[in-house]
Amino acid sequence: MNQPQKINVWDPLVRLFHWTLVGAFIVAFLTEDEWMTLHSYAGYIIAGLLLFRIVWGLIGPRYARFSDFVKSPSNVIAYLKDLTKFRAQRYIGHNPAGGAMIVALLLSLIATTVTGLLAYGSIGSGPLVDLFTAQTSYGSEWLEEIHEFFANFTLLLVVVHLGGVLFESLFHNENLIRAMFTGIKRA
């Protein structure tokens, strides 16, 4: 019997980044008003992960690089149109819509992290406290609102991402969630 060929797609660092980010985001989201110290540490972990992913997106292996999966808006739209007609091409790495989602998630998480650091600094805490001239809550309320908006927007993107992963898994008959744990897909 013929066994399907398999290929290593996502390297261990991408997988570790992904699942650590999932855990840190869940912790940060669930602790947002109750346990500020834990919330802040989860945010710092997310910030470090984002810095790592940006660097790894430039120098990492093929399927980790932005150049492999970031496509033009016209390619993303064409892929989505093909998907609605159930004739979308299968990709070994991320498809154009998946690549666009990664960019959207990274940008939203960066906005969430930066506004969180600024909001925390505006109340006299965290590494950006020196940006504010005195321990005053000036700006903290609107910074907190912006931070909360991006956290909720990120959650919305996560839900859409999960829907896309499930749809693609069914459409192309492969378990993408397992592949993100093992790094292996069929060739």
Phi and psi restraints in degrees (value plus and minus 20) as a CYANA .aco file:
   2 ASN   PHI    -105.9   -65.9
   2 ASN   PSI     103.7   143.7
   3 GLN   PHI    -108.7   -68.7
   3 GLN   PSI     118.2   158.2
   4 PRO   PHI     -84.9   -44.9
   4 PRO   PSI     121.2   161.2
   5 GLN   PHI     -84.9   -44.9
   5 GLN   PSI     123.9   163.9
   6 LYS   PHI    -141.7  -101.7
   6 LYS   PSI     133.9   173.9
   7 ILE   PHI    -159.0  -119.0
   7 ILE   PSI     120.0   160.0
   8 ASN   PHI     -97.6   -57.6
   8 ASN   PSI     100.5   140.5
   9 VAL   PHI    -128.2   -88.2
   9 VAL   PSI     -78.5   -38.5
  10 TRP   PHI    -121.7   -81.7
  10 TRP   PSI      99.9   139.9
  11 ASP   PHI     -89.2   -49.2
  11 ASP   PSI     144.1   184.1
  12 PRO   PHI     -77.6   -37.6
  12 PRO   PSI     -55.0   -15.0
  13 LEU   PHI     -90.1   -50.1
  13 LEU   PSI     -57.2   -17.2
  14 VAL   PHI     -84.4   -44.4
  14 VAL   PSI     -62.9   -22.9
  15 ARG   PHI     -87.0   -47.0
  15 ARG   PSI     -61.9   -21.9
  16 LEU   PHI     -83.4   -43.4
  16 LEU   PSI     -63.7   -23.7
  17 PHE   PHI     -75.9   -35.9
  17 PHE   PSI     -71.2   -31.2
  18 HIS   PHI     -77.8   -37.8
  18 HIS   PSI     -72.7   -32.7
  19 TRP   PHI     -95.1   -55.1
  19 TRP   PSI     -49.8    -9.8
  20 THR   PHI     -88.8   -48.8
  20 THR   PSI     -59.8   -19.8
  21 LEU   PHI     -82.6   -42.6
  21 LEU   PSI     -63.2   -23.2
  22 VAL   PHI     -76.6   -36.6
  22 VAL   PSI     -70.2   -30.2
  23 GLY   PHI     -82.9   -42.9
  23 GLY   PSI     -64.8   -24.8
  24 ALA   PHI     -85.7   -45.7
  24 ALA   PSI     -58.9   -18.9
  25 PHE   PHI     -85.9   -45.9
  25 PHE   PSI     -62.0   -22.0
  26 ILE   PHI     -80.7   -40.7
  26 ILE   PSI     -66.8   -26.8
  27 VAL   PHI     -80.8   -40.8
  27 VAL   PSI     -68.2   -28.2
  28 ALA   PHI     -81.1   -41.1
  28 ALA   PSI     -63.1   -23.1
  29 PHE   PHI     -86.6   -46.6
  29 PHE   PSI     -60.7   -20.7
  30 LEU   PHI     -98.6   -58.6
  30 LEU   PSI     -38.2     1.8
  31 THR   PHI    -125.6   -85.6
  31 THR   PSI      -8.3    31.7
  32 GLU   PHI     -77.7   -37.7
  32 GLU   PSI     -50.8   -10.8
  33 ASP   PHI    -138.1   -98.1
  33 ASP   PSI     -38.6     1.4
  34 GLU   PHI    -106.7   -66.7
  34 GLU   PSI     -65.2   -25.2
  35 TRP   PHI    -145.9  -105.9
  35 TRP   PSI      61.3   101.3
  36 MET   PHI     -83.2   -43.2
  36 MET   PSI     -55.1   -15.1
  37 THR   PHI     -84.3   -44.3
  37 THR   PSI     -68.2   -28.2
  38 LEU   PHI     -83.4   -43.4
  38 LEU   PSI     -61.3   -21.3
  39 HIS   PHI     -78.7   -38.7
  39 HIS   PSI     -64.7   -24.7
  40 SER   PHI     -85.5   -45.5
  40 SER   PSI     -63.9   -23.9
  41 TYR   PHI     -83.7   -43.7
  41 TYR   PSI     -59.4   -19.4
  42 ALA   PHI     -82.2   -42.2
  42 ALA   PSI     -60.0   -20.0
  43 GLY   PHI     -83.2   -43.2
  43 GLY   PSI     -60.2   -20.2
  44 TYR   PHI     -84.3   -44.3
  44 TYR   PSI     -59.6   -19.6
  45 ILE   PHI     -81.8   -41.8
  45 ILE   PSI     -64.3   -24.3
  46 ILE   PHI     -80.6   -40.6
  46 ILE   PSI     -64.0   -24.0
  47 ALA   PHI     -79.4   -39.4
  47 ALA   PSI     -65.1   -25.1
  48 GLY   PHI     -83.6   -43.6
  48 GLY   PSI     -61.1   -21.1
  49 LEU   PHI     -82.5   -42.5
  49 LEU   PSI     -60.9   -20.9
  50 LEU   PHI     -84.3   -44.3
  50 LEU   PSI     -62.1   -22.1
  51 LEU   PHI     -81.4   -41.4
  51 LEU   PSI     -64.4   -24.4
  52 PHE   PHI     -78.3   -38.3
  52 PHE   PSI     -67.2   -27.2
  53 ARG   PHI     -85.5   -45.5
  53 ARG   PSI     -55.0   -15.0
  54 ILE   PHI     -84.5   -44.5
  54 ILE   PSI     -65.9   -25.9
  55 VAL   PHI     -83.5   -43.5
  55 VAL   PSI     -66.2   -26.2
  56 TRP   PHI     -86.1   -46.1
  56 TRP   PSI     -49.0    -9.0
  57 GLY   PHI     -88.6   -48.6
  57 GLY   PSI     -37.3     2.7
  58 LEU   PHI    -119.5   -79.5
  58 LEU   PSI     -54.0   -14.0
  59 ILE   PHI    -140.6  -100.6
  59 ILE   PSI     -25.0    15.0
  60 GLY   PHI     -91.6   -51.6
  60 GLY   PSI    -196.1  -156.1
  61 PRO   PHI     -87.0   -47.0
  61 PRO   PSI     150.6   190.6
  62 ARG   PHI     -64.9   -24.9
  62 ARG   PSI     -77.4   -37.4
  63 TYR   PHI     -95.5   -55.5
  63 TYR   PSI     -30.7     9.3
  64 ALA   PHI    -107.8   -67.8
  64 ALA   PSI     -38.5     1.5
  65 ARG   PHI     -98.0   -58.0
  65 ARG   PSI     120.1   160.1
  66 PHE   PHI     -78.0   -38.0
  66 PHE   PSI     -55.0   -15.0
  67 SER   PHI     -83.0   -43.0
  67 SER   PSI     -40.6    -0.6
  68 ASP   PHI    -101.4   -61.4
  68 ASP   PSI     -52.0   -12.0
  69 PHE   PHI    -146.8  -106.8
  69 PHE   PSI     -28.1    11.9
  70 VAL   PHI    -106.8   -66.8
  70 VAL   PSI      94.9   134.9
  71 LYS   PHI    -135.0   -95.0
  71 LYS   PSI     147.4   187.4
  72 SER   PHI     -88.5   -48.5
  72 SER   PSI     136.1   176.1
  73 PRO   PHI     -75.1   -35.1
  73 PRO   PSI     -56.6   -16.6
  74 SER   PHI     -85.9   -45.9
  74 SER   PSI     -55.9   -15.9
  75 ASN   PHI     -86.7   -46.7
  75 ASN   PSI     -59.7   -19.7
  76 VAL   PHI     -84.4   -44.4
  76 VAL   PSI     -65.6   -25.6
  77 ILE   PHI     -84.0   -44.0
  77 ILE   PSI     -63.0   -23.0
  78 ALA   PHI     -81.4   -41.4
  78 ALA   PSI     -61.4   -21.4
  79 TYR   PHI     -83.2   -43.2
  79 TYR   PSI     -65.2   -25.2
  80 LEU   PHI     -83.7   -43.7
  80 LEU   PSI     -57.2   -17.2
  81 LYS   PHI     -83.3   -43.3
  81 LYS   PSI     -65.0   -25.0
  82 ASP   PHI     -82.0   -42.0
  82 ASP   PSI     -56.0   -16.0
  83 LEU   PHI     -85.0   -45.0
  83 LEU   PSI     -60.3   -20.3
  84 THR   PHI     -86.9   -46.9
  84 THR   PSI     -41.4    -1.4
  85 LYS   PHI    -118.4   -78.4
  85 LYS   PSI     -12.5    27.5
  86 PHE   PHI      36.5    76.5
  86 PHE   PSI      19.8    59.8
  87 ARG   PHI    -154.0  -114.0
  87 ARG   PSI       3.2    43.2
  88 ALA   PHI     -89.7   -49.7
  88 ALA   PSI     119.8   159.8
  89 GLN   PHI     -88.1   -48.1
  89 GLN   PSI     125.4   165.4
  90 ARG   PHI    -106.5   -66.5
  90 ARG   PSI     119.5   159.5
  91 TYR   PHI    -135.6   -95.6
  91 TYR   PSI     125.5   165.5
  92 ILE   PHI     -89.7   -49.7
  92 ILE   PSI     -69.8   -29.8
  93 GLY   PHI    -108.0   -68.0
  93 GLY   PSI    -162.5  -122.5
  94 HIS   PHI     -99.6   -59.6
  94 HIS   PSI     119.1   159.1
  95 ASN   PHI     -96.6   -56.6
  95 ASN   PSI     150.7   190.7
  96 PRO   PHI     -78.0   -38.0
  96 PRO   PSI     -58.0   -18.0
  97 ALA   PHI     -88.4   -48.4
  97 ALA   PSI     -60.1   -20.1
  98 GLY   PHI     -83.7   -43.7
  98 GLY   PSI     -59.7   -19.7
  99 GLY   PHI     -83.0   -43.0
  99 GLY   PSI     -62.3   -22.3
 100 ALA   PHI     -83.4   -43.4
 100 ALA   PSI     -58.6   -18.6
 101 MET   PHI     -85.2   -45.2
 101 MET   PSI     -59.7   -19.7
 102 ILE   PHI     -80.9   -40.9
 102 ILE   PSI     -65.1   -25.1
 103 VAL   PHI     -81.6   -41.6
 103 VAL   PSI     -66.0   -26.0
 104 ALA   PHI     -81.4   -41.4
 104 ALA   PSI     -63.7   -23.7
 105 LEU   PHI     -84.1   -44.1
 105 LEU   PSI     -64.9   -24.9
 106 LEU   PHI     -81.7   -41.7
 106 LEU   PSI     -64.8   -24.8
 107 LEU   PHI     -84.8   -44.8
 107 LEU   PSI     -61.7   -21.7
 108 SER   PHI     -86.4   -46.4
 108 SER   PSI     -59.9   -19.9
 109 LEU   PHI     -87.6   -47.6
 109 LEU   PSI     -56.7   -16.7
 110 ILE   PHI     -83.1   -43.1
 110 ILE   PSI     -65.7   -25.7
 111 ALA   PHI     -82.0   -42.0
 111 ALA   PSI     -61.1   -21.1
 112 THR   PHI     -82.3   -42.3
 112 THR   PSI     -65.5   -25.5
 113 THR   PHI     -86.8   -46.8
 113 THR   PSI     -66.9   -26.9
 114 VAL   PHI     -83.4   -43.4
 114 VAL   PSI     -65.5   -25.5
 115 THR   PHI     -87.7   -47.7
 115 THR   PSI     -52.2   -12.2
 116 GLY   PHI     -85.5   -45.5
 116 GLY   PSI     -64.6   -24.6
 117 LEU   PHI     -82.4   -42.4
 117 LEU   PSI     -60.8   -20.8
 118 LEU   PHI     -87.0   -47.0
 118 LEU   PSI     -63.0   -23.0
 119 ALA   PHI     -83.2   -43.2
 119 ALA   PSI     -61.3   -21.3
 120 TYR   PHI     -85.7   -45.7
 120 TYR   PSI     -61.2   -21.2
 121 GLY   PHI     -85.1   -45.1
 121 GLY   PSI     -53.7   -13.7
 122 SER   PHI     -89.3   -49.3
 122 SER   PSI     -37.4     2.6
 123 ILE   PHI    -124.2   -84.2
 123 ILE   PSI      -7.5    32.5
 124 GLY   PHI      71.4   111.4
 124 GLY   PSI       2.8    42.8
 125 SER   PHI    -153.8  -113.8
 125 SER   PSI     144.1   184.1
 126 GLY   PHI      62.8   102.8
 126 GLY   PSI     156.2   196.2
 127 PRO   PHI     -91.5   -51.5
 127 PRO   PSI     -36.0     4.0
 128 LEU   PHI    -121.1   -81.1
 128 LEU   PSI      -5.1    34.9
 129 VAL   PHI     -80.1   -40.1
 129 VAL   PSI     -51.0   -11.0
 130 ASP   PHI     -90.2   -50.2
 130 ASP   PSI     -33.7     6.3
 131 LEU   PHI     -90.2   -50.2
 131 LEU   PSI     -39.1     0.9
 132 PHE   PHI    -126.4   -86.4
 132 PHE   PSI     113.4   153.4
 133 THR   PHI     -90.3   -50.3
 133 THR   PSI     -46.2    -6.2
 134 ALA   PHI    -168.0  -128.0
 134 ALA   PSI     144.4   184.4
 135 GLN   PHI     -97.5   -57.5
 135 GLN   PSI      64.5   104.5
 136 THR   PHI    -149.2  -109.2
 136 THR   PSI     134.8   174.8
 137 SER   PHI    -110.1   -70.1
 137 SER   PSI      -3.6    36.4
 138 TYR   PHI     -76.9   -36.9
 138 TYR   PSI     102.7   142.7
 139 GLY   PHI      65.1   105.1
 139 GLY   PSI     -32.7     7.3
 140 SER   PHI     -85.3   -45.3
 140 SER   PSI     -55.2   -15.2
 141 GLU   PHI     -87.3   -47.3
 141 GLU   PSI     -67.7   -27.7
 142 TRP   PHI     -92.1   -52.1
 142 TRP   PSI     -52.6   -12.6
 143 LEU   PHI     -84.3   -44.3
 143 LEU   PSI     -60.1   -20.1
 144 GLU   PHI     -84.8   -44.8
 144 GLU   PSI     -58.2   -18.2
 145 GLU   PHI     -84.4   -44.4
 145 GLU   PSI     -63.2   -23.2
 146 ILE   PHI     -85.1   -45.1
 146 ILE   PSI     -62.9   -22.9
 147 HIS   PHI     -78.5   -38.5
 147 HIS   PSI     -66.2   -26.2
 148 GLU   PHI     -85.1   -45.1
 148 GLU   PSI     -59.9   -19.9
 149 PHE   PHI     -77.5   -37.5
 149 PHE   PSI     -70.1   -30.1
 150 PHE   PHI     -88.1   -48.1
 150 PHE   PSI     -52.9   -12.9
 151 ALA   PHI     -83.7   -43.7
 151 ALA   PSI     -64.4   -24.4
 152 ASN   PHI     -88.5   -48.5
 152 ASN   PSI     -57.7   -17.7
 153 PHE   PHI     -84.0   -44.0
 153 PHE   PSI     -60.4   -20.4
 154 THR   PHI     -81.4   -41.4
 154 THR   PSI     -62.5   -22.5
 155 LEU   PHI     -80.4   -40.4
 155 LEU   PSI     -61.7   -21.7
 156 LEU   PHI     -80.5   -40.5
 156 LEU   PSI     -64.5   -24.5
 157 LEU   PHI     -81.6   -41.6
 157 LEU   PSI     -58.0   -18.0
 158 VAL   PHI     -82.3   -42.3
 158 VAL   PSI     -62.9   -22.9
 159 VAL   PHI     -82.7   -42.7
 159 VAL   PSI     -64.3   -24.3
 160 VAL   PHI     -83.9   -43.9
 160 VAL   PSI     -62.0   -22.0
 161 HIS   PHI     -78.3   -38.3
 161 HIS   PSI     -68.4   -28.4
 162 LEU   PHI     -81.7   -41.7
 162 LEU   PSI     -59.9   -19.9
 163 GLY   PHI     -81.3   -41.3
 163 GLY   PSI     -63.2   -23.2
 164 GLY   PHI     -84.2   -44.2
 164 GLY   PSI     -60.9   -20.9
 165 VAL   PHI     -83.1   -43.1
 165 VAL   PSI     -65.2   -25.2
 166 LEU   PHI     -84.8   -44.8
 166 LEU   PSI     -63.7   -23.7
 167 PHE   PHI     -82.4   -42.4
 167 PHE   PSI     -68.7   -28.7
 168 GLU   PHI     -82.1   -42.1
 168 GLU   PSI     -58.1   -18.1
 169 SER   PHI     -80.9   -40.9
 169 SER   PSI     -63.8   -23.8
 170 LEU   PHI     -91.3   -51.3
 170 LEU   PSI     -64.1   -24.1
 171 PHE   PHI     -82.8   -42.8
 171 PHE   PSI     -63.1   -23.1
 172 HIS   PHI    -121.5   -81.5
 172 HIS   PSI     -13.2    26.8
 173 ASN   PHI      33.6    73.6
 173 ASN   PSI      31.8    71.8
 174 GLU   PHI    -167.9  -127.9
 174 GLU   PSI     126.2   166.2
 175 ASN   PHI    -107.8   -67.8
 175 ASN   PSI      76.8   116.8
 176 LEU   PHI     -91.8   -51.8
 176 LEU   PSI     -48.1    -8.1
 177 ILE   PHI     -87.1   -47.1
 177 ILE   PSI     -65.3   -25.3
 178 ARG   PHI     -80.8   -40.8
 178 ARG   PSI     -61.2   -21.2
 179 ALA   PHI     -80.8   -40.8
 179 ALA   PSI     -52.9   -12.9
 180 MET   PHI     -94.5   -54.5
 180 MET   PSI     -37.9     2.1
 181 PHE   PHI    -106.7   -66.7
 181 PHE   PSI     -63.2   -23.2
 182 THR   PHI    -111.0   -71.0
 182 THR   PSI     -46.1    -6.1
 183 GLY   PHI      64.5   104.5
 183 GLY   PSI     -21.5    18.5
 184 ILE   PHI    -129.5   -89.5
 184 ILE   PSI     115.7   155.7
 185 LYS   PHI    -149.6  -109.6
 185 LYS   PSI     144.4   184.4
 186 ARG   PHI     -96.6   -56.6
 186 ARG   PSI     125.3   165.3
